[in-house]
Amino acid sequence: MNPTMRRYIRYAFVLLLSVALILFAQEIKLVKNPDSTPITSMTFVGLGILWLFSFMGVIIADLMKLVPIKVIRDFPILGWVSITSLTMCLISDFFVEAIQSVDFLAITTPILTVAGISVANRLVDLRRTSWKIAIVAVFVFAGTYLCSALLAQLGLFFADN
């Protein structure tokens, strides 16, 4: 088996594990809150479509590495997955309906897991940065929190009036 095929099989398996994690998270949420999005046959179709769009994005990203234009060659896989998903959902409402049967918060679970793993892999790089970055991070987080709270409060104020 050639290395490209082995890599695609690995990607397919990782995406399958991600879809399984989404299903597991949706089931746990359903146990805790029976009024949340139920698991139906359409949920499995939606998960299959999410897997397919993700895998198509991986293949497109590999094909675009052959294009001589640097911007297209360096475009991230996530971008190709997003463009593929957007295009396919614009083509047919069926894709939108199927994906809507998958709980949104269940989808965020594997995304946050992968983000956490990628940050953990970069801790050595973070140690090499200056301690001043921690001060900047505190101010960014505090500013983001305060601005979000202010916007929420304004929204609630205008909603009451």
C-alpha positions in Angstrom: 0.0 0.0 0.0 1.4 3.4 -1.0 2.0 6.1 1.6 -0.7 8.4 0.2 -3.4 5.7 0.6 -2.2 4.9 4.1 -2.4 8.6 5.0 -6.0 8.8 3.6 -7.0 5.7 5.6 -5.5 7.4 8.7 -7.5 10.6 8.0 -10.7 8.6 7.4 -10.2 6.8 10.7 -9.5 9.9 12.7 -12.6 11.6 11.1 -14.6 8.5 12.0 -13.5 8.7 15.6 -14.5 12.3 15.6 -17.9 11.5 14.3 -18.2 8.7 17.0 -17.3 11.3 19.6 -20.0 13.6 18.4 -22.5 10.8 18.6 -21.3 9.9 22.1 -21.5 13.6 23.2 -25.0 13.9 21.8 -26.1 10.7 23.6 -24.7 12.0 26.9 -26.5 15.3 26.5 -29.7 13.4 25.7 -29.3 11.4 28.9 -28.8 14.6 30.9 -31.5 16.6 29.1 -34.2 14.5 27.4 -35.6 17.6 25.7 -32.4 18.1 23.7 -31.9 17.0 20.1 -32.9 13.4 19.8 -30.8 10.8 18.0 -32.7 9.6 14.9 -31.8 8.0 11.6 -31.3 11.5 10.2 -28.6 12.1 12.9 -26.6 9.2 11.4 -27.1 10.6 7.9 -26.0 14.0 9.2 -22.9 12.5 10.8 -22.1 10.7 7.6 -22.4 13.9 5.6 -20.1 15.7 8.1 -17.6 12.9 7.7 -17.9 13.1 3.9 -17.5 16.8 3.7 -14.4 16.6 6.0 -12.8 13.9 3.9 -13.5 15.8 0.7 -11.8 18.8 2.2 -8.7 16.7 3.0 -8.6 15.4 -0.6 -9.1 18.8 -2.1 -6.4 20.3 0.1 -4.0 17.6 -1.1 -4.9 18.2 -4.7 -4.5 22.0 -4.3 -0.9 21.4 -3.2 -0.2 20.7 -6.9 -1.4 24.2 -8.0 1.5 26.6 -8.7 -0.2 29.5 -6.9 1.2 29.8 -3.3 -1.9 31.2 -1.7 -4.0 28.2 -2.9 -1.2 25.7 -2.0 -0.9 27.1 1.5 -4.6 27.3 2.2 -5.4 25.2 5.3 -7.5 22.0 5.3 -10.1 23.6 7.5 -10.7 26.2 4.9 -11.2 23.6 2.2 -13.6 21.7 4.5 -15.6 24.9 5.1 -15.7 25.8 1.4 -16.8 22.2 0.5 -19.5 22.2 3.2 -20.8 25.6 2.3 -20.9 24.8 -1.4 -22.7 21.5 -0.8 -25.2 23.0 1.6 -26.0 25.7 -1.0 -26.6 23.1 -3.6 -29.1 21.0 -1.6 -31.3 21.7 1.4 -31.1 18.0 2.2 -27.5 18.5 3.6 -28.7 21.3 5.8 -31.6 19.3 7.2 -29.4 16.3 7.8 -26.7 18.3 9.6 -29.4 20.1 11.7 -30.3 16.8 13.3 -26.8 16.7 14.8 -26.6 18.7 18.1 -24.4 21.7 17.7 -22.9 21.4 21.2 -22.0 17.8 20.5 -20.0 18.9 17.4 -18.0 21.4 19.5 -16.7 18.6 21.8 -14.3 17.0 19.4 -13.3 20.5 18.1 -12.3 21.7 21.5 -10.6 18.3 22.2 -8.4 18.7 19.1 -7.7 22.4 19.9 -6.6 21.4 23.5 -4.3 18.7 22.1 -2.8 21.0 19.6 -2.1 23.6 22.3 -0.7 21.0 24.6 1.7 20.0 21.8 2.9 23.6 21.6 3.6 24.2 25.3 7.4 23.9 24.7 7.0 26.8 22.2 5.0 28.8 24.7 7.7 28.4 27.3 10.2 30.0 24.9 8.1 33.1 24.5 8.6 36.0 26.9 6.7 36.2 30.2 5.2 39.5 28.8 2.8 37.4 26.7 1.0 36.3 29.9 0.3 39.9 30.7 -1.0 40.6 27.2 -3.2 37.4 27.4 -4.7 38.5 30.7 -5.7 41.9 29.3 -7.0 40.3 26.1 -9.1 37.8 28.1 -10.4 40.5 30.5 -11.2 42.9 27.6 -13.0 40.2 25.7 -15.0 39.2 28.8 -15.9 42.7 29.7 -16.9 43.7 26.1 -19.0 40.5 25.8 -20.7 41.2 29.1 -21.3 44.9 28.1 -22.8 43.8 24.7 -25.0 41.2 26.5 -26.2 43.8 29.0 -27.0 46.3 26.2 -28.9 43.5 24.3 -30.9 42.7 27.4 -31.5 46.4 28.1 -32.9 47.0 24.6 -34.9 43.7 24.6 -36.7 44.8 27.7 -37.7 48.1 26.2 
